[in-house]
């Protein structure tokens, strides 16, 4: 739940020598102190680089200057000092170096004095001052550590957990209403409802085809509330039954069946890794595996997939790997150190797997791709990926906002770092159609011209110089996915020898 920031009335501001001060309303020092103190205590033991609480607090307070360039905060002779134009506005004794709560209180006292002295800060308000503290603080971190204000945090959480609903989508079927789709792991799916089932009434009201929009909208609501549907099998509509569904949070759909570029190929697109992605993936894949004749391969499209929840990527990889390491994460906090291993549950029974990636494939999607490629379980097709191999830990703050702190680095199964380097595909499509044709011809002859650069990429160990990373990435520049990816996939599935040649060699 979003916690609304309370505006505290201040009837009169304390004067500052040499500068007249108006009476102003509103800086919530208590909220700022609580938010900043909680954040400093959380960050200190977890950030990848060791940072002191005093240093972080001073960095954050210098965010005041982003709102009012006349302000400057320093740590001098045991005091936190706030300066305005040609004057000292306030000096607050510095707390003990490991006292995060004390530093949160001290920072709030400095910000309160700055608020009184600055019309720009008064216009920004408490929420703006809190946000600018974090903006400046995280300018000294990696690109992924951040603070999300309450409204944005709530919206992002909704994207992860999903709306409360039944998981049903209705459509017109002749003169009737029928179930068009059932979301995996939803109340409707758990109740055994399936597409094609007729809907005769909802909550006692007849279901008419012209009311499809309203019926669909009514499936969403407050978690825990119920709806009663009278349903019937289309083959026997005269024997209906009532089904009660209790609305629950339903993860957004992130896995979709898409047209395949070759006969016999299962093609799935994963748009992100959120809660429910692994269940959606295994459900859709298991249904596709029951086709007659059986499928000859699996294509997973990860182009444009910006990542998401690491655990979900691990679970999807585990469903395709019979054995092996999926990824390793390491950080300063012992809780950040993890080794993820496959538990031997390849639900495809060893089908050929092709992964499509591009320059927008990132984070958890890269971890998934690297896991399957390094374990010789898939051929990655496309271009160099983004190169985000850092993992964030998340905590809620007293104002309802959320804090994302990078606390570990991810290594692929063969030991190379994903951060900045990205995943080098075994088949490169970003060099154009002629280069791709040459590569496919070579693969059909049993050799992969990408082998030398793939070996260089897999041999990289952190830390690594940027120029070396760039020289590797230049071999297959990051690009937006194209139809060439599908061309290469169709070729691989119809030429087993080319597919085998594209697999990484045994380590």
Secondary structure, 3 states (H helix, E strand, C coil): CCCCCCCCCCCCCCCECCECCCCCCCCCHHHHHHHHHHHHHHHHCCCCCCCCHHHHHHHHHCCHHHHCCCCEEEEECCEEEEEECCEEEEEEECCCCCCHHHHHHHHHHHHHHHHHHCHHHHHHHHHHHHHHHHHHHHCCCCCCCEEECHHHHHHHHHHHHCCEECCEEEEEECCEEEEEEECCCCHHHHCCCCCCCEEEEECCEECCHHHHHHHHHHCCCCCCCEEEEEEEECCEEEEEEEEEEECEECCCCCEEECCCCCCCEEEEEECCECCCHHHHHHHHHHHHHCCCCCCCEEEEECCCCCCECHHHHHHHHHCCCCCCEEEEEECCCHHHCEEEECCCCCCCCCCEEEEEECCCCCCHHHHHHHHHHHCCCCEEEECCCCCCCEEEEEEECCCCCEEEEEEEEEECCCCCECCCCCCCCCEECCCCHHHHHHHHHHHHCCCCCCHHHHHHHHHCCCCCCHHHHHHHHHHHCCCCCCHHHHHHHHHHHHCHHHHHHHCCCCC
